[in-house]
């Protein structure tokens, strides 16, 4: 299952790449990609793990980039 987010508040492309690497380490995340230019993040996970994975992603984002906000599309 692919889940799309609007991601706001990233300062640079390097921050986006670092955040993407951290999110890919989360158990349950099959694939993650962040586009700094379009302010979009797409993650892929199993349907039955979606809520748990999204919760973990929110924690990682707050830890790594406290000023960033995510909005599920």
N, C-alpha and C positions, 0 to 999 in steps of 0.2 A: 504494500500500500504506500502510495506517495502522499506526503502531506506538505502543503505549501504555506509559507509564511511571508509576510511583509516584515522586513527587518530594518529598523530605523536607528540612527545614532552611531553607526560605525564611522570611525574617523578616517580610515584609510584601507586600501586594498590588502596591506600586510595584516592588519587587524582581522579582516574578513578571513584571510587564509589561515591565520592562527586559530581563530574560533572554529573554523571548519575542521581543522585537524583534531581539536579537542572534542568536538561533537562526534566525529567518526570513531573515537575511542569508547563511546558509550555502548554498553551492552544492549543489544536489541536494534541498534542502528545498522542497517545494511549498507546504506550509502547516504552521504550528505554533501550538498554543494551550496555555496553561498556566492552570490554575485553582488559585489560591492557597487557596481554601476547601476544595476536595476533595483537594488535593495530587496532582493528576493533570496529566500532560502528554501531548498527542497530537500526533504529527508525521505528515505525509504525505510520502512520497517514492516514487521508482520502485523496484520490487522488486529490480532488479539493482544498485542503489546503496545498499541498506539498510545493510549493514555499514559502508561508508565514511562514510555520513551519520551513523550512530550514533556512530562514533568521533570525528568532528568535533564533534558535539554535546557529548560528554563533555569534550572539551578546552575548549570555550567555557564550559561550566558551571563547570569547575574554575578557569578564569581569572576569570570574572565573580562567582561565588558559591562560594568554596572550601569552605564548610561544608555545601553542598547535596549530597545523595546521590540518585542515580537508580537505579531498579530496574525493568527491563523486565518487563512483564506478559505 
